[in-house]
Amino acid sequence: MKISPVTPADLARCVLSVPPLALGADLSLAAEENRKLVRHIEEGGVSTLLYGGNANLQAWPVGRLVELLEHIEAIAAPDSWVIPSVGPDYGRLIDSAPLARETAFPCFMALPMTAHHTPSGVERALRDFVQASGKPLIAYIRAENYLAPDALARMVESGEVVGVKYAVMRPDLTQDPYLAVLCDAVGRERIVSGAGEVPAVPHLTAFGLGGFTAGCVCIAPRLSMKVHGALKAGDMAAVEKWLEPIRPLEALRESISPIRVLHDAVTFSGVADMGPISPALANLEEAHRAPVAEAARALLAAERALAGQACAA
């Protein structure tokens, strides 16, 4: 696992994968299945592993945080950058801080608060975690005016925040005054689009963000990296070509549940058996399993076809 300080180049060098977390029937960590998934992602050219919402870490017990952190550190390759998440609420942030301090992780991501909060209150919560843990944060923003731009700029300047995951959804993602102000405040190179390959297109083309996070990259890392490279090159025809096999599963994630669909899709694809989702979420209902399985297997087939072409070249 890489432990060097985080830079904007780290945010831009590849897709930031956001994998689910494999569990056993008793909700224990499934080491071999998590290792299979991580190896699949890494072998596809993706070396950033961001454990957050798709791993349902907002529900992970703080009392088991050390176990989790040791687990995800052990399964990553030496040159992979692993980012665990903490929070989202203030109590979990503060309880996690002394545990985070004892680790080698170069930064953590603060999951977005959904309960009662104010911009100044969020700022205080993030600062208190950094002070108590000695670890900088990636701030995850999913709501309008979640953090004041000037406050975020101060936190970047002080080294308390090293990056921003931005996932405020709008009818037209190219029209986002809040994102535009954030780009001016902290630099667009420190902000990554935070909702997958499809929203990354308007975010990167209209705002020049540094990169993007994704879930489908867990099944199709080579395809996702092709989207990443085409966006960086400004080749929109190639972007659409590489997005085509990703869109069906992403559409199911959007219409059913991003976390639950991805978790079971990895299992259905055959990449790894992710087992149950930790409560209070649950695996997909029977009615959704067949379409998700079909989309997941088609996506993996497209990924393998691309890998075969690379081997033959």
N, C-alpha and C positions, 0 to 999 in steps of 0.2 A: 504494500500500500504506500502510495506517495504521501509524504508528510511535509513537503515544501510549502511555503506560503502561497496562498491563492492569488492569482493575477487575472486580469482580463483575458490574457491569452489562454488560460485554462478553461474559461467559459466558452471560448470560441473554437477550440481545437477539434472538438467532436460533439456529436449529439450527447446531451446529458440524459442517460437512461434513468428511468424511474421505475425500478422493478417491484413486483409484488413480493411477498414474503411467504415461503413455503413452511407449512406447519404440519405436525402430525395430528392424529385423531384426538390426542389429549392436549393439543395446542402447544406442544413442545416444538422447538425449532428443528426443522428437518434439514440437517446439515448437508446430506448428500444431494438432495433435490435443489437446495439453494445453490450449491456448488455447480450443479449441472447448468442451471440458468445463467449464473455469472460467467461460466466458461463459454457458453453459447454467445453471450453478448460480447465478451472480450475477443473471441475468435472472429467475430464479425467486424472488428476494427473499432469498437467503442470501449473507451477506457475510463469512463466516468460513471459512477454508480451512485445515484441519489436516492436514498431510502427515505420516503416521505409518505405522501397520501396513498399511493398505490400499495404500499406495504401496511397501510392502516395504522401507522405509528401514532396517530392521534389517540388511539385506544390502547396502546401498549403500556403495561403497568410500569411505573417508574421503578418499582421494586425489582423489576427484571431488566432494567436498562443496561446494567453492566454485562449481563449475559448476552444481550442482543449486540452490544457494541463489540464485544470480543468475538462474537460469531461472524459478523459481517467483515471485520478486519481480517479474520483468518481465511475467508474464502476468496478474497480478492487477490489478483496478481500483484507482484511488487510494483509495477508501473501504473497501476490503476489508482485513480483518485476516488476515494470513498467519502461520501457526505451523509452522515446521519442527520435525522431531524429531531427537534425537541419542541415542547409545547403541545398544543397552542396556547393554553391559558397560563396566566401568571404563576399560579401555584406549581404547575408542572415545569415551567421554565426554571423557577428557583430551586425546586427539588432536584432537578437534573443537573444544575450547574456544578456542584462539587464532584459529581460523578464524571461529567465531561472533562473537568480539569485534569483528571488523572489519566486521560487517554492521549494517544498520539495523533488523533484526527486534527487536521489543520484548520477545519472550520465545521460549523454545524448550520443547518437550515432551521429557521424559526417557522413552524407551521402557522398558517393564518388563523387569527382568532375570529370566531363566528359569534361568540356571546357578546354581551355588552362591552363596548370599548370606545375610546376616543383616540384621535391621532396622537395627542400628547401622552395619553396613557400607554399606547402601544410603544411609543418611543421610550418611555421610562422602563417598560417591561423588558425591552430588548437590551437597553443599556445595563440594566441590573443583571441580566444573565451574563453579558460579556464581562462585566466587572467581577462577578462571582466565579466565573469559569476560566477566565483568561483566554477564551476562544472567540474569534470573530464569527459573524453570522452572514448567511445569505437570507435576506428578507423576502418572504413570500407574500406578494400582494395580489389579492383576489377581489378587492372591493374598492370602489371610488373613494379617494381621499383617505385611504387606510393609514398612510403616513404622510405628513406634510413634506413637500419636496425640499424645503430648506432644512428641515430636521434630518431628512435622509442624507442630504448633502453634508451636513456636519458629521454624521456618523461615518460616512465614507471617508471624509477628510481625516478623521481621528483613527481610522482603521478598525472601527467597531463593526462596520458592514463592508463586506468585500464584493457583494454582488446582489442582484435583485432578480427573483423569479416573478414574472409579471403575467397574470392570467385573468385580467378583467375582461369579460366577454361583452361584446357590443354587436348590434346589428351589422355595423360596418366597421371592421377592425382597423381600417385605414384612417378612420376619423376618431381620434381619441385625444382630446385636449390634455387629460391628466397624464397620459403616457408621454406626450410631447414635452410637458413641463418637467417630468422626471428625467427624461433624456437630457434636457438642458442642465438640470441640477446636478446629476451624478455622472453623466457621460453614457451615451448609448452602448458603448462597449462593455459596460458593467451590467447591462440588463439582458436577460434571456427571456424569450417567449416561453410561457409555461403551460401550454395546453396541447402539445402534440404537433405533429408534422403539418396538419392542415392549417391551423391558425398561424403557424410560424411563417407561412407565405406572406400574408399581408403585414405581419409584424416586422419581418426582415426587409421586405421590399419598400414599405412606406416609412419605416422608422430606423432602419439600419441596425437593428439590435444585434448583440454579439453572437447569439446562437439560440438554441431552443432545447427544451426538455421534451421527452416523449415516452409513451408507454408501449406502443406497437414496436418500437425499436427492440424490445425484449424478445420478440419473435423474429423480427426481420432487421437485424442491425446493419447489414450491408445495404439494404434498400433505403433505410433511414439515412445512412451516411451519404448515399447517392443524392437524396433530397438536400441534405446539408451542403454538399459540394456544389450542386447546381444552383442553390440559392446564393451561395457565396460568389459564384461566377456570374450571376445574373442571367442564367440560361433558363428562361421560363418554360420553354418547350420540354427541356429535360426534367424540370421540376414536375411538370404534369405527368410525364411518362413514368417517373419513379413513384409518384403518389398514387397512381391508379390502383395497384394491388393493395395499398394500405387503406384506401378510403372505405371499403365495405366494413371492416372491423371497427374503424373509427366511428362510422355512422351508428353501429350498434352500441358502442360505448356511450355515445352522446344520447341516444334514445332510451337506453336502459339504465346504465350506471357505469361511469368510467372505471371505477375501482373493481367492481364485481365482475364485469365483463372481461377485463384484462386478466384478473386472477384466474378465472376458469378457462380463458382462451389459451393461456400458456399450458395448462394441463391438457386441454383438448388437442392442442397442436402436437403434443408429444415431446416438447422440449424438456419439460420437467413436470413432476406431479406436485402441484402447489397445495393440495389438501384443502382443509377448511379455511375460511377467512376468520380472523379473530373477531369475536363479538364486539360491538353490537351489529355488525354486518353479517350476512349469510351468503352462501353460494347461490348461484342462479336457480330460479325456478325451472321446472321441467319444460315449460313452454318456450323458454329462451335458449335452452341448451343446444338444440339442433342447429339453429341459424348461426350461433356463435361458434360452434364446432366447425361448421362448414367454412366460415370466413377465416377462422384461425388456421385451418389446414391448408386452405388456398394461399394464405399469406406465407406460410412456411414453405410451401411448394415453390412460390415465386422467389423466395429467399434462396432456396437451394439451387434453383435454376441459375440465379445470378452467381452464386458461389461456383457452380460448375463451369460457367463461362469464364470466370476468372482463372480457374485451374487450367482450362484448355488454352488460354491465351499465351 
